[in-house]
Amino acid sequence: ITSVHEPCPADVSAGTLKARNWLVSALDEEDRQRGVAAIKRSVDLAHELGAGAVIVHPGRVDIDPKLEFHLLTLYRQGKAGTSEYIAARERLRAARAAQAGANMRSVRRSLLELAEYAVARGVCLGLENRYHFFEIPVPDEVDELLHLGCGDTIGYWHDVGHAVVLENLGFGSHEEWLRRFAGQMVGIHLHDVVGIDDHRAADQDGVDWSLVARYLPPGALRTCEFQPSNPPEEVRAALERLRLTLQSTGPTPAAGAGERE
């Protein structure tokens, strides 16, 4: 076991944490502390297992998620690029920008507390880029959180599929994440994308794997994050493809290995 994905142990499920806003980004102090406590339990487990990293979801911006769900619906209807789609995307972008500062203050407080807890246990916190645009962080927020003065205790965890989905929706580029944060990358989630559907076996040609290979640090931890719906033969083929594509950058990934979520 090389990494642990919070919340693990899931004595409080990820769904419950989100539904009740028990997240490190919460404005309510009691809710924020519950989010911090869930990640501390994962840090404890990582320490017990000898795992060096915990993957952290840094929460969300408190806006109406229907703004994004409407955008996703338009995309699935083939309306990306239309005036209706562009207007919906800009409404989402504006709503996020107006609220993000408040939630980021909570995230900063939480991470400073968590970093102090993690460093005493020899564990690094990898901040993961997320699927939803209303979630934290966007690239500028990653940059801010990596400069809290916590040294190597806080790093970046790159999720390939999430970055590609946001690019497909029109929110920046996959390469921007890699270019800006490869030097602080603790680990990576490897999975493919079809449109805005991710966690596919890496054989769908939705990801430019040569781009990933150019930026991937040799020491980055690697996990294939494929959903169980992927047929075994596709998983085998995807794993071989990743080995061939990424072999020059460090250890080859194992399907589903190295992480507990």
C-alpha positions in Angstrom: 0.0 0.0 0.0 1.7 3.2 -1.2 -1.2 5.7 -0.7 -4.5 6.0 1.1 -7.4 8.0 -0.4 -9.5 9.8 2.2 -12.0 9.1 3.6 -10.5 5.7 4.5 -11.4 4.1 6.8 -14.9 5.1 5.6 -16.6 5.0 8.9 -18.2 8.1 7.5 -18.7 7.6 3.7 -17.7 10.1 1.1 -21.3 10.5 0.1 -22.3 11.4 3.7 -19.4 13.9 4.0 -20.6 15.7 0.8 -24.3 15.6 1.6 -23.7 17.1 5.1 -20.9 19.4 3.9 -18.5 17.9 6.4 -15.7 19.1 4.2 -12.5 21.1 4.9 -14.0 23.9 2.8 -17.1 24.3 5.0 -17.9 27.8 6.4 -19.5 26.3 9.5 -16.8 25.5 12.0 -18.3 22.3 13.3 -18.7 21.0 9.7 -15.2 22.0 8.8 -13.8 20.2 11.8 -15.7 17.0 10.9 -14.0 17.2 7.5 -10.6 17.7 9.1 -11.2 14.7 11.4 -12.1 12.4 8.5 -8.8 13.2 6.8 -6.9 12.8 10.1 -8.2 9.2 10.3 -6.8 8.6 6.9 -3.5 10.0 7.9 -3.5 7.6 10.9 -4.2 4.7 8.6 -1.5 5.7 6.2 1.0 5.9 9.0 -0.1 2.5 10.3 0.3 0.9 6.9 3.6 2.6 6.1 2.0 4.5 3.2 3.7 7.8 2.4 0.7 9.8 1.0 -2.9 10.6 1.6 -5.0 11.8 -1.4 -7.0 14.8 -0.2 -10.2 16.3 -1.8 -10.0 20.0 -0.8 -13.7 20.5 -0.7 -15.9 22.7 -2.8 -17.2 26.2 -3.5 -20.6 26.7 -2.0 -22.7 27.5 -5.0 -25.8 25.9 -6.5 -24.4 22.7 -8.2 -27.4 22.8 -10.6 -25.4 25.5 -12.5 -22.9 22.9 -13.5 -25.3 20.0 -13.9 -27.1 22.2 -16.5 -23.8 22.7 -18.3 -23.1 18.9 -18.3 -26.6 18.3 -19.7 -26.0 20.7 -22.5 -22.7 19.0 -23.3 -24.3 15.6 -23.5 -26.9 17.0 -25.8 -24.2 18.0 -28.2 -24.6 21.8 -27.6 -21.0 22.5 -26.5 -19.9 25.7 -28.3 -23.4 27.1 -28.8 -24.3 30.5 -27.3 -26.6 28.7 -24.8 -23.7 26.6 -23.6 -21.2 29.5 -23.4 -23.7 31.6 -21.4 -24.3 28.7 -19.0 -20.5 28.2 -18.6 -19.9 31.9 -17.8 -22.7 31.9 -15.3 -21.0 29.0 -13.5 -17.6 30.6 -13.7 -19.0 33.9 -12.3 -20.8 32.3 -9.4 -17.7 30.3 -8.5 -15.5 33.4 -8.6 -17.9 35.3 -6.3 -17.9 32.7 -3.6 -14.5 31.0 -3.8 -12.6 33.3 -1.5 -14.8 32.4 1.6 -14.4 28.7 1.0 -10.7 29.0 0.3 -10.2 30.6 3.7 -11.6 27.5 5.3 -9.4 25.3 3.2 -6.3 27.2 4.2 -7.1 26.8 7.9 -7.8 23.1 7.4 -4.7 22.3 5.5 -2.4 24.1 8.0 -3.9 22.0 10.8 -3.7 18.8 8.7 -0.1 19.5 7.6 1.0 19.8 11.2 -0.8 16.5 12.0 0.6 14.7 8.9 4.2 15.8 9.2 4.4 14.3 12.7 3.4 10.9 11.2 5.6 11.1 8.1 2.7 11.4 5.7 2.4 13.7 2.7 -0.9 15.2 1.7 -1.6 15.1 -2.1 -4.2 17.7 -3.2 -6.2 16.2 -6.0 -7.7 18.2 -8.9 -11.4 17.4 -9.1 -14.0 16.5 -11.7 -16.5 19.3 -11.0 -15.6 22.9 -11.7 -17.4 24.0 -8.5 -15.0 21.9 -6.5 -11.7 23.1 -5.1 -9.0 23.5 -6.5 -8.6 25.2 -9.9 -4.9 25.8 -10.9 -4.5 29.2 -9.2 -5.9 27.7 -6.0 -3.4 24.8 -6.2 -0.6 27.3 -6.5 -1.9 29.2 -3.4 -2.2 26.0 -1.3 1.2 24.7 -2.3 2.7 27.9 -0.9 1.2 27.8 2.6 4.7 27.2 4.1 4.2 23.5 4.7 7.1 22.4 2.6 6.9 18.9 1.1 4.1 17.9 3.5 1.6 19.3 1.0 1.9 18.3 -2.7 -0.2 17.9 -5.8 -2.0 14.7 -6.9 -2.8 14.8 -10.6 -6.0 13.1 -11.8 -5.7 12.7 -15.5 -9.4 12.1 -16.2 -10.6 15.1 -14.2 -8.2 17.5 -16.0 -9.3 16.2 -19.4 -13.0 16.5 -18.5 -12.6 20.1 -17.4 -10.7 20.8 -20.7 -13.5 19.3 -22.7 -16.0 21.5 -20.9 -13.9 24.6 -21.7 -12.2 25.2 -18.4 -8.5 25.5 -19.2 -6.2 22.8 -20.5 -4.9 19.5 -19.3 -1.4 20.5 -20.0 -1.7 23.6 -17.7 -2.0 21.3 -14.7 0.9 19.2 -15.7 3.1 22.2 -16.7 2.5 24.1 -13.5 2.6 21.4 -10.9 4.7 18.5 -12.2 7.5 19.6 -9.9 5.2 19.2 -6.8 3.4 16.0 -8.0 3.2 13.3 -5.3 1.2 10.9 -7.5 -1.2 10.4 -10.3 -4.6 8.7 -11.0 -4.6 7.1 -14.5 -7.8 6.6 -16.3 -9.3 7.4 -19.7 -12.2 9.7 -20.8 -15.0 9.6 -23.3 -16.3 13.1 -23.6 -17.1 13.9 -19.9 -17.3 10.3 -18.7 -14.1 9.3 -16.9 -12.7 6.4 -15.0 -12.5 4.3 -18.2 -9.8 1.8 -18.9 -6.9 3.6 -20.6 -7.7 2.5 -24.2 -10.4 5.0 -25.3 -8.0 7.6 -26.9 -9.6 10.3 -24.8 -6.3 11.2 -23.1 -3.0 12.2 -24.7 -0.8 9.8 -22.9 2.4 11.1 -24.6 1.6 14.4 -22.9 1.3 12.8 -19.6 4.6 10.9 -20.1 6.4 14.1 -20.9 5.6 15.7 -17.6 5.3 12.7 -15.2 8.0 12.7 -12.6 9.9 9.4 -12.2 9.1 9.2 -8.5 5.3 9.9 -8.7 3.0 7.3 -7.2 0.8 5.7 -9.8 -2.7 4.2 -9.5 -5.0 3.0 -12.3 -8.4 4.3 -11.2 -10.7 2.3 -13.4 -14.4 1.7 -12.5 -15.5 -1.9 -12.0 -17.7 -1.6 -15.1 -14.5 -1.9 -17.3 -14.3 -5.4 -18.7 -11.2 -7.4 -17.5 -9.8 -7.7 -21.1 -10.0 -3.9 -21.4 -8.2 -3.4 -18.1 -5.4 -5.8 -19.2 -5.0 -4.0 -22.5 -5.0 -0.6 -20.8 -2.4 -1.6 -18.3 -0.1 -2.8 -21.0 -0.6 0.4 -23.0 0.3 2.5 -19.9 3.4 0.4 -19.3 4.5 1.0 -22.8 3.7 4.7 -22.8 5.0 5.5 -19.3 7.8 3.0 -18.9 10.6 5.6 -19.4 9.3 7.9 -16.6 9.5 5.4 -13.7 7.8 2.4 -12.1 5.0 0.9 -14.2 1.5 1.2 -12.7 -0.5 -1.7 -11.5 -4.3 -1.9 -12.1 -6.0 -1.0 -8.9 -2.9 -1.4 -6.8 -1.2 0.8 -4.4 -4.1 2.7 -2.9 -7.0 2.2 -0.6 -10.1 4.4 -1.0 
